Amino acid sequence: MKLSVLVLVLGMLPVLAPAADLHLIVVNGVAEKSIEPNMLILRIESWAKSSNAKKAQSLQASQFNKLKDSLEKFKIKKEDIQTDSYNVYPEYFYDQKNQTNKIVGYRVSHSFSITYRSVGTAGDFLDQIVTSASDISGVNVNGVSWDSDQKAQTEKEILKEAVKAAKERASELAKAAGVTIKATHKIQNNSVTVQAPQPMMEKAAMMMADRSAPTELSSGQIKVHAEVQMEFEIKD
């Protein structure tokens, strides 16, 4: 009895007909926009070294306090300063005669990132914070990169433009083929990329030798690029 009921129930299940083949036009839409950078991300290192770790830490703290005075002078907010790493490590001298490493001192390094929002005075800021060459302490700029707080809004705008470009391309193809677009079948966001310019530090080599030569930065533009793929259902 149980077997016959099961057969009866299965026999009542609907049978789905295979979906009709869709006729599609598949196109890509591309858009790109350039924006002016309004921020500079600086990777700064404040460092010091001495024969013992405590002395090295004290020297680095003194160097960092001088640096903070410059940050306050240029009105950099606390939220725009982020510590990346703080390291205390020994420095070695290799004794070839005994083939052993000998600790000769300690180096303290405080690395952090600064978001600098007044790009027009970035060169002046670099000249202020980078110290003259010293054997025991200093401030280094290990890297700079341009950025903008308008990237998110720009990405939204160019995505719309990429979709618009895809629709226009599909309409052109449909007209050339003598068919009509019925509906949008599928949209796929292939990529959104941001290409930031690499800053060029002009006169950087001269800066340490001649403090009267100001540092100049060339920003270029940030390029935001978007690509979408769209499928349109068509009818004859």
C-alpha positions as CSV (number, residue, x, y, z in Angstrom):
1,M,0.0,0.0,0.0
2,K,2.8,2.5,0.9
3,L,4.5,1.8,-2.5
4,S,1.3,2.6,-4.5
5,V,0.7,5.9,-2.6
6,L,4.3,7.0,-3.4
7,V,3.9,6.2,-7.0
8,L,0.6,8.2,-7.1
9,V,2.2,11.2,-5.5
10,L,5.2,11.2,-7.8
11,G,2.8,10.9,-10.8
12,M,1.2,14.1,-9.7
13,L,4.4,16.2,-9.8
14,P,4.4,18.8,-12.6
15,V,6.9,18.3,-15.5
16,L,8.7,21.5,-16.4
17,A,9.0,22.2,-20.1
18,P,12.5,23.2,-21.3
19,A,13.1,27.0,-21.4
20,A,12.9,28.5,-24.9
21,D,16.3,29.5,-26.3
22,L,17.0,33.2,-25.8
23,H,18.4,35.4,-28.6
24,L,20.9,37.8,-27.1
25,I,23.2,40.6,-28.0
26,V,26.2,40.7,-25.7
27,V,28.2,43.9,-25.4
28,N,30.8,45.6,-23.2
29,G,30.5,49.2,-21.9
30,V,33.6,51.1,-20.9
31,A,34.0,54.5,-19.2
32,E,36.9,56.4,-17.7
33,K,37.3,59.7,-15.9
34,S,40.3,61.6,-14.5
35,I,40.2,63.5,-11.3
36,E,42.6,65.8,-9.6
37,P,44.2,64.4,-6.4
38,N,43.3,66.3,-3.2
39,M,45.3,64.2,-0.8
40,L,48.8,62.9,-0.4
41,I,49.6,59.7,1.6
42,L,53.1,60.0,3.1
43,R,55.0,57.0,4.7
44,I,57.3,58.5,7.3
45,E,60.0,56.9,9.5
46,S,61.3,58.5,12.6
47,W,64.5,56.7,13.7
48,A,67.4,56.7,16.1
49,K,70.3,54.5,17.1
50,S,72.7,54.2,20.0
51,S,74.9,51.7,21.8
52,N,72.0,50.6,24.0
53,A,68.3,50.2,23.4
54,K,67.1,52.6,26.1
55,K,69.2,55.5,24.7
56,A,68.1,54.7,21.2
57,Q,64.4,54.8,22.3
58,S,65.0,58.2,24.1
59,L,66.7,59.7,21.0
60,Q,63.8,58.5,18.8
61,A,61.2,59.9,21.1
62,S,63.0,63.3,21.0
63,Q,63.1,63.1,17.3
64,F,59.4,62.2,17.1
65,N,58.5,65.1,19.4
66,K,60.2,67.6,17.0
67,L,58.3,66.0,14.2
68,K,55.0,66.4,16.0
69,D,55.6,70.1,16.3
70,S,55.8,70.3,12.5
71,L,52.6,68.3,12.2
72,E,50.8,70.8,14.5
73,K,52.3,73.7,12.5
74,F,50.8,72.3,9.3
75,K,47.5,71.6,11.1
76,I,47.4,67.8,10.5
77,K,44.6,66.2,12.4
78,K,45.2,63.2,14.7
79,E,42.9,61.0,12.6
80,D,45.2,61.6,9.6
81,I,48.1,60.1,11.4
82,Q,48.4,56.3,11.8
83,T,51.3,54.2,13.2
84,D,52.2,51.4,10.9
85,S,55.0,49.8,13.0
86,Y,57.4,50.4,15.9
87,N,60.6,48.4,16.0
88,V,63.6,48.0,18.3
89,Y,66.3,45.7,17.0
90,P,70.0,45.2,17.4
91,E,72.6,46.1,14.8
92,Y,75.4,43.6,14.3
93,F,79.0,43.6,13.2
94,Y,80.3,40.5,11.6
95,D,83.8,39.5,12.9
96,Q,85.4,37.6,10.1
97,K,88.3,36.5,12.2
98,N,86.0,34.7,14.7
99,Q,83.2,34.2,12.2
100,T,80.6,35.5,14.7
101,N,78.1,38.4,14.9
102,K,78.6,41.0,17.6
103,I,75.9,43.4,18.7
104,V,77.3,47.0,18.3
105,G,74.1,49.0,19.0
106,Y,70.4,49.2,18.7
107,R,68.1,51.0,16.2
108,V,64.6,52.2,16.9
109,S,62.2,52.9,14.1
110,H,58.7,54.4,14.3
111,S,57.0,54.2,10.9
112,F,53.6,55.8,10.3
113,S,51.4,57.1,7.5
114,I,50.1,60.7,7.2
115,T,47.2,61.8,5.1
116,Y,48.2,65.3,3.9
117,R,45.2,67.2,2.6
118,S,46.8,70.5,1.4
119,V,48.5,69.2,-1.7
120,G,49.6,72.7,-2.8
121,T,52.0,72.9,0.2
122,A,53.1,69.3,0.2
123,G,56.7,70.3,-0.9
124,D,57.0,72.7,1.9
125,F,55.8,70.1,4.4
126,L,58.4,67.6,3.2
127,D,61.1,70.2,3.5
128,Q,60.0,70.9,7.1
129,I,59.9,67.3,8.4
130,V,62.9,65.8,6.6
131,T,66.0,66.3,8.8
132,S,69.6,66.8,7.7
133,A,71.7,63.7,7.5
134,S,72.8,62.4,10.9
135,D,74.6,59.3,12.2
136,I,72.3,58.8,15.2
137,S,68.7,60.0,14.3
138,G,66.6,61.4,11.6
139,V,63.3,61.5,9.7
140,N,62.9,59.7,6.4
141,V,60.1,59.8,3.8
142,N,59.9,56.2,2.5
143,G,57.1,56.7,0.0
144,V,54.3,59.1,-1.2
145,S,51.1,58.4,-3.2
146,W,48.3,60.6,-4.4
147,D,44.7,60.0,-3.5
148,S,41.3,61.7,-3.6
149,D,38.2,61.6,-1.3
150,Q,36.1,61.8,-4.5
151,K,37.0,58.3,-5.8
152,A,33.8,56.6,-4.5
153,Q,31.5,59.2,-6.1
154,T,33.5,59.1,-9.3
155,E,33.2,55.3,-9.4
156,K,29.4,55.6,-9.2
157,E,29.3,58.1,-12.0
158,I,31.4,56.1,-14.4
159,L,29.5,52.9,-13.7
160,K,26.4,54.7,-14.9
161,E,28.4,55.9,-18.0
162,A,29.6,52.4,-18.7
163,V,26.1,51.0,-18.6
164,K,24.9,53.9,-20.9
165,A,27.7,53.1,-23.3
166,A,26.8,49.4,-23.4
167,K,23.1,50.3,-24.1
168,E,24.1,52.5,-26.9
169,R,26.4,49.9,-28.4
170,A,23.6,47.3,-28.2
171,S,21.1,49.6,-29.9
172,E,23.6,50.2,-32.7
173,L,24.1,46.5,-33.2
174,A,20.4,45.7,-33.1
175,K,19.6,48.4,-35.7
176,A,22.4,47.2,-38.0
177,A,21.1,43.6,-37.7
178,G,17.4,44.6,-38.2
179,V,16.2,43.3,-34.8
180,T,14.6,44.9,-31.8
181,I,15.8,44.9,-28.2
182,K,13.2,43.4,-26.0
183,A,14.7,43.6,-22.5
184,T,17.9,43.6,-20.5
185,H,18.8,40.0,-19.7
186,K,22.0,40.4,-17.6
187,I,24.4,43.0,-16.3
188,Q,27.9,42.1,-15.0
189,N,30.4,44.5,-13.4
190,N,33.7,43.3,-14.9
191,S,36.0,45.7,-13.2
192,V,36.5,49.1,-11.6
193,T,40.1,50.1,-11.4
194,V,41.8,53.2,-10.0
195,Q,45.2,54.2,-11.4
196,A,46.9,56.8,-9.1
197,P,50.0,58.7,-10.4
198,Q,53.3,58.1,-8.8
199,P,54.7,61.4,-7.4
200,M,57.9,62.7,-8.8
201,M,60.1,64.4,-6.1
202,E,61.8,67.0,-8.2
203,K,65.1,68.3,-6.7
204,A,65.0,65.5,-4.1
205,A,68.7,64.8,-4.6
206,M,69.5,68.4,-4.0
207,M,67.3,68.8,-1.0
208,M,69.8,67.4,1.5
209,A,72.8,69.1,0.0
210,D,71.1,72.5,-0.4
211,R,68.3,73.2,2.0
212,S,67.5,76.4,0.0
213,A,66.2,74.3,-2.9
214,P,62.6,73.5,-2.2
215,T,61.0,70.1,-2.9
216,E,58.5,70.2,-5.8
217,L,55.9,67.5,-6.3
218,S,54.1,66.8,-9.6
219,S,50.7,65.2,-9.0
220,G,49.3,64.2,-12.4
221,Q,45.7,62.8,-12.3
222,I,43.9,59.8,-10.9
223,K,42.2,57.7,-13.5
224,V,39.1,55.8,-12.6
225,H,38.1,53.1,-15.1
226,A,35.0,50.9,-15.2
227,E,33.9,48.1,-17.5
228,V,30.5,46.3,-17.6
229,Q,29.2,43.5,-19.7
230,M,25.5,43.4,-20.6
231,E,23.2,40.9,-22.4
232,F,20.1,42.1,-24.1
233,E,17.3,39.9,-25.2
234,I,16.2,40.6,-28.8
235,K,13.3,39.7,-31.1
236,D,13.1,39.7,-34.9
